[in-house]
Amino acid sequence: MTGEIRFLAISPSCFRVVNRAVYRALAERGVTVELIIPRQYFVLGEWQDSEPDQDDGYKTTRLDLTGNHQRLQRFSGLSAVVKAFRPTHIYVDADPSSVMALQAAIAAPKAKISTITAENLPTKTRKHVIQALRDRNLREAANICIKSVLRQLSRPRMDRVFTLSEDGSEVTQNMGFTVAKLPLGYDTRLFYVQREEIRAATRERLGLTCPTIAYFGRQVPEKGIHILLEALAQISDRPWQLLMDHFAVDSAYARQLTTQIDALGLCDRVVFFESSHEDMPNFMNAADLVVLPSISTPKWKEQYGRVIQEVQACGRVMVASRSGAIPEVMDGHGHLVPEGDVSALAATLRALLARGEFLDLDAAASARANRSIERQAELLHSYMLEEGGSRA
């Protein structure tokens, strides 16, 4: 390829600084980058201002984002930015079945357009619509139809769709898109194996005096936290503590977990914390074993498990279920158990506690080589070089 790569990224999620790291890495590779982010983003029931810029070698442009429905959102003023920047490549940090993807393709008909999807289950539009109507769930039926129409409109306009797993690649390719796998890279400036004195200081601050089993992630039923609690009750004869986030949302599931912790007699074992993403490496390094006990449902299976690569980068031992993409992201490191199998999870944790070896440097090296933002940027850059510049 000849000529300058001018890369325009359109990303609602980049209202948070932590999600912008890959664009710093792209700029460090010599790519001219402009990043479009929302002035405000609707999260946790309210509109929040996007976080301040950092001097990371690329230009950030703030536009107004319209709509709360992720598939129907669009940026006001995008065409003017495209006209001024003249991108050769546009990356839309959204599903291809979205108005935002179509908006980018229409605004820049000569640019190469790529999007990303976490989809990893086959779409059966007719069957799913009929079932939603039988369930009298008109909103779900409408969402399925909207997604199908947007997919049909976007398909001829998308040059590439990035996927997160082999299942995702197969599903998306069967929809007629050109696909390529891409990791959701972690920031190597944040996640790494800390010195023992730093780890010890965090543990002391948290009051961690026993081998520490941790859960990091969303608190929803499909993440299987209730499975972990049942497994821990089976090994209550061993010394351990459980480290996890405070229940951020007063949900039925959070209330269920609170009741379960009390009923199983685990209250004295649980250590709660509150943290920003930037502070998470301290808590991950403070843990010994980290568990991701996700369980698949008819409508969902683990799409990536971003926490896995971050935990591995911190050198901690990972234990997870075989849901969805988890085995791929684990990449042969850590320990896998069957989904929903309380006894198997308990037996694995018991054996690991008895062994007492909680540092996995091989996993840390693998994560850095294959799932860092540097690797993500390298792959993005190579795809741009491979597919050439703007259309004639």
NORVENGI-V796816 format. One record per pair of residues at least 24 apart in sequence whose C-alpha atoms are under 7 Angstrom apart, sorted by the first residue. I is the first residue (numbers start at 0). GAP is how many residues later the second one is. If there is no record, write none. Layout:
I:GAP / I:GAP
//
This chain:
0:384 / 0:387 / 4:26 / 4:27 / 4:83 / 5:25 / 5:26 / 5:27 / 5:81 / 5:82 / 5:83 / 6:24 / 6:25 / 6:26 / 6:27 / 6:80 / 6:81 / 6:82 / 6:83 / 7:25 / 7:26 / 7:27 / 7:79 / 7:81 / 7:82 / 7:83 / 8:25 / 8:26 / 8:27 / 8:81 / 8:82 / 8:83 / 9:25 / 9:26 / 9:27 / 9:81 / 9:82 / 9:83 / 10:25 / 10:26 / 10:81 / 10:82 / 11:25 / 11:26 / 14:26 / 14:35 / 14:36 / 15:34 / 15:35 / 16:34 / 20:166 / 20:352 / 21:351 / 21:354 / 21:355 / 23:32 / 23:33 / 23:34 / 24:348 / 24:349 / 24:352 / 25:351 / 26:30 / 26:31 / 32:25 / 32:26 / 33:24 / 33:25 / 33:26 / 34:24 / 34:25 / 34:26 / 35:24 / 35:25 / 35:26 / 35:27 / 36:24 / 36:25 / 36:26 / 37:24 / 37:25 / 37:26 / 37:27 / 38:24 / 38:25 / 41:26 / 70:26 / 70:27 / 70:28 / 71:26 / 71:27 / 72:26 / 72:27 / 73:25 / 73:26 / 78:28 / 81:25 / 81:26 / 86:24 / 87:24 / 87:301 / 87:302 / 88:24 / 88:301 / 89:24 / 90:24 / 95:55 / 95:58 / 96:50 / 96:53 / 96:54 / 96:57 / 97:52 / 101:52 / 104:52 / 109:280 / 109:281 / 109:282 / 110:279 / 110:280 / 111:47 / 111:278 / 112:45 / 112:46 / 112:47 / 113:44 / 113:45 / 113:46 / 113:47 / 114:45 / 114:46 / 114:47 / 115:45 / 115:46 / 115:47 / 116:45 / 116:46 / 117:45 / 117:46 / 117:50 / 117:185 / 118:49 / 119:47 / 119:48 / 119:51 / 119:183 / 120:50 / 121:49 / 163:140 / 164:160 / 181:194 / 182:188 / 182:193 / 183:187 / 183:192 / 184:186 / 184:187 / 184:188 / 184:191 / 185:124 / 185:185 / 185:186 / 185:187 / 186:185 / 186:186 / 187:184 / 189:88 / 189:91 / 190:90 / 190:119 / 190:122 / 190:123 / 191:121 / 191:122 / 192:92 / 192:120 / 192:121 / 192:122 / 193:91 / 198:83 / 198:86 / 198:87 / 201:80 / 201:84 / 202:83 / 209:29 / 209:30 / 209:31 / 210:28 / 210:29 / 210:30 / 210:77 / 211:28 / 211:29 / 211:30 / 211:31 / 211:75 / 211:76 / 211:77 / 212:27 / 212:28 / 212:29 / 212:30 / 212:74 / 212:75 / 212:76 / 212:77 / 213:28 / 213:29 / 213:30 / 213:73 / 213:75 / 213:76 / 213:77 / 214:28 / 214:29 / 214:75 / 214:76 / 214:77 / 215:28 / 215:29 / 215:91 / 218:35 / 219:33 / 220:32 / 221:72 / 221:73 / 221:74 / 222:70 / 222:71 / 222:72 / 223:69 / 223:70 / 223:71 / 224:68 / 225:31 / 226:66 / 226:113 / 226:115 / 227:65 / 229:112 / 230:111 / 230:112 / 230:114 / 230:115 / 231:114 / 232:31 / 233:112 / 234:111 / 234:115 / 240:28 / 240:29 / 241:27 / 241:28 / 241:29 / 242:27 / 242:28 / 242:29 / 243:27 / 243:28 / 243:29 / 244:27 / 244:28 / 244:29 / 245:26 / 245:27 / 245:28 / 283:27 / 283:30 / 284:29 / 284:31 / 287:28 / 287:29 / 287:70 / 288:27 / 288:28 / 288:29 / 288:69 / 289:27 / 289:28 / 289:29 / 290:27 / 290:28 / 290:29 / 291:27 / 291:28 / 291:29 / 292:27 / 292:28 / 293:27 / 293:29 / 293:45 / 294:28 / 294:44 / 294:45 / 295:27 / 301:24 / 303:25 / 308:58 / 308:62 / 311:51 / 311:52 / 311:55 / 312:50 / 312:51 / 312:54 / 312:55 / 313:50 / 314:44 / 314:45 / 314:46 / 314:48 / 314:49 / 315:42 / 315:43 / 315:44 / 316:41 / 316:42 / 316:43 / 332:30
//
